[in-house]
Amino acid sequence: MKITVNGTATDVRAQTLAAALGELGYGGAKVATAVNENFIPAAAREETDLAPGDRVEIVAPRQGG
């Protein structure tokens, strides 16, 4: 299915946000996620279904000072 990940059209086979993160290489990473501008906590990713055209944002924390 075609979704948009961080502004880039992407094809995934995954049906849930958690599975999509794994497919995209973020499986064990500490990231923040949103689907269609709605924040999705880590505990809800397994139950968050994706649909064609969904907009997914994946943000990794940064260190700095």
BELWO-V740714 format. One record per residue. N is the residue number from 1. RES is the residue in one small letter. SS is DSSP state (H for helix, E for strand, L for the rest). PHI is phi in radians with two decimals (NA if undefined). NEAR is the number of other ideal C-beta (glycine too) atoms within 12 Angstrom. Layout:
# BELWO-V740714
N/RES/SS/PHI/NEAR
N/RES/SS/PHI/NEAR
This chain:
# BELWO-V740714
1/m/L/NA/22
2/k/E/-1.68/18
3/i/E/-2.23/33
4/t/E/-1.92/25
5/v/E/-2.02/30
6/n/L/0.87/19
7/g/L/1.51/11
8/t/E/-2.03/15
9/a/E/-1.08/16
10/t/E/-2.44/24
11/d/E/-1.68/16
12/v/L/-2.31/28
13/r/L/-1.64/15
14/a/L/-1.08/27
15/q/L/-1.85/21
16/t/E/-2.13/26
17/l/H/-1.09/39
18/a/H/-1.05/29
19/a/H/-1.16/23
20/a/H/-1.13/35
21/l/H/-1.04/32
22/g/H/-1.10/21
23/e/H/-1.11/23
24/l/L/-1.55/25
25/g/L/1.61/15
26/y/L/-1.83/27
27/g/L/-0.80/16
28/g/L/-1.79/10
29/a/L/-1.34/16
30/k/L/-1.49/15
31/v/E/-2.35/29
32/a/E/-1.76/22
33/t/E/-2.30/34
34/a/E/-2.47/23
35/v/E/-2.18/30
36/n/L/0.91/19
37/e/L/1.18/12
38/n/E/-1.88/15
39/f/E/-1.05/19
40/i/E/-2.08/29
41/p/L/-1.15/17
42/a/H/-0.94/20
43/a/H/-1.15/11
44/a/H/-1.78/17
45/r/L/-1.15/29
46/e/L/-1.10/19
47/e/L/-1.64/16
48/t/L/-1.58/27
49/d/E/-1.35/21
50/l/L/-1.83/34
51/a/L/-2.28/20
52/p/L/-0.93/15
53/g/L/1.60/14
54/d/L/-1.07/29
55/r/E/-1.89/24
56/v/E/-1.93/41
57/e/E/-2.00/25
58/i/E/-2.18/33
59/v/E/-2.17/17
60/a/E/-1.66/15
61/p/L/-1.15/10
62/r/L/-2.13/9
63/q/L/-1.84/6
64/g/L/2.99/4
65/g/L/-2.84/3
